[in-house]
């Protein structure tokens, strides 16, 4: 039993030793060991590049960050330069997790657990933004001519941002610099033309120097030969004439040689100046095109943007007015439809009432007679209004007795007054209605009707009608 206990204790001790050895982690050179959990000084993690450390169970855990370089292709297109010219700069960047102590902590906080593709996407976004910032602060000539300055500026801007997430910039390769407007091509053509013209000028100068040297050598040779000949024939009188002729010929040839050399020099100088002027003209043309593009970008483009803004605001105001007018029109239409429905209802009720009257009266004719009879008081009232405004304080009639027809003046006055009023039957007849006979018959003799009315009302008392005037 004691042996079994000793063996069990030995096994337990061996297992504990193996377990503790398994918790002792060694960091390879291509990785960073990140120990997190309970760490010294309350730090979020402990990062190690190389070496080894013991990771306590339960209270600590560990992971690794891969230091494999990550190549990133940046196909940057349309980045605005300082002159507002869009530039295409496809580039290749190589980044990796930094091994600097401070930067490793940033990597442990922001990149732990991410795949390499996720890290590549994060770095790609940062590089895109920094490249646009750098290009926006440089002129296109500097971007095209000084690649080292461009790479230095991009490296400085990108490096600072990558360090914030625990990365470092390993390499930058700017593949090419192009633009859609053709400005860089124009600059290249201008530089090539300038170099060609400079080479031509240098060749002309070298040819000129060679011709001048050759003419000088020939002249020196002739001078020495003439001196030797003059020394040889010195003292000989006959030789003097030949020497003089030789001198004359020599001077003539020298003058001709000098003339040819001067003419050649002037021709070469004129050709060089002509080529220089042509190069300057092309350069001025290219510079004017660049100024034109700059003025277009600074003046025309903002004006077009302002024009589009004004048109958009005008369309919005017009749409607002149209909608307000449509709302007012809908309101007016609703009011008119409501009034039309009210009028229709009134006409329908009136039509129904007329129908009931026709039905009760037994026919359209009787209904018409009934309606006109109902309006007789109004008709009579209108008839009375015809003479209601006449103001007669008194009427004096001088009765001279009987006239030729047996009437006196009073009778004539009354018959005329009654005859002046339109008869009731005539009013109803004008609207196409015949009144019943119990209301009286229409006579064609208004004067006779008036006479009958006068006779019916009163007749003069016997013996009491004096000759003279009556006043009433």
Number of C-alpha atoms within 10 A of each C-alpha: 6 7 8 9 10 11 12 12 12 12 12 12 12 12 12 12 12 12 12 14 12 11 17 13 15 14 17 14 12 12 18 23 26 23 23 18 17 16 13 9 6 8 11 16 21 18 25 22 20 14 11 13 14 14 19 15 10 8 10 15 15 16 15 18 22 16 17 12 15 17 16 17 13 18 12 17 16 14 20 20 20 14 16 15 19 20 25 16 23 16 17 15 19 17 23 22 28 22 19 16 13 13 20 27 23 20 23 25 15 14 20 15 12 10 11 16 10 12 19 18 12 14 24 17 11 16 23 15 14 20 22 19 17 22 22 19 13 17 15 24 12 13 20 17 12 11 15 12 13 19 18 12 19 19 22 14 18 22 19 14 19 23 19 15 22 23 26 24 22 16 14 17 13 15 11 11 18 19 17 13 12 9 20 18 13 16 16 12 15 20 14 12 19 19 13 14 20 16 12 16 19 13 14 18 16 12 15 20 13 12 17 18 12 13 17 15 12 14 17 12 12 15 14 12 12 16 11 12 14 19 10 11 14 13 10 10 10 10 15 14 11 13 18 12 12 15 15 12 12 17 12 12 14 17 12 12 17 16 12 14 17 15 12 16 19 13 14 18 16 12 15 20 14 13 19 18 13 15 20 15 12 16 19 13 13 17 15 12 14 15 12 12 18 15 12 13 15 13 11 13 12 12 13 11 11 12 12 12 12 12 12 12 12 12 12 12 12 12 12 12 12 12 12 12 12 12 12 12 12 12 12 12 12 12 12 12 12 12 12 12 12 12 12 12 12 12 12 12 12 12 12 12 12 16 15 13 18 17 13 11 15 11 12 14 12 15 19 16 17 14 13 16 15 11 11 14 11 11 16 13 11 12 16 13 11 11 11 10 8 8 7 6 6 8 9 10 14 14 17 13 15 12 11 7 6 8 12 15 14 18 17 14 13 16 19 15 12 17 17 12 13 13 16 17 17 15 16 17 13 9 9 9 16 15 18 10 8 6 9 10 12 16 12 8 10 18 18 13 16 20 20 12 14 16 12 9 8 8 8 8 7 6 6 7 11 10 10 10 10 13 8 7
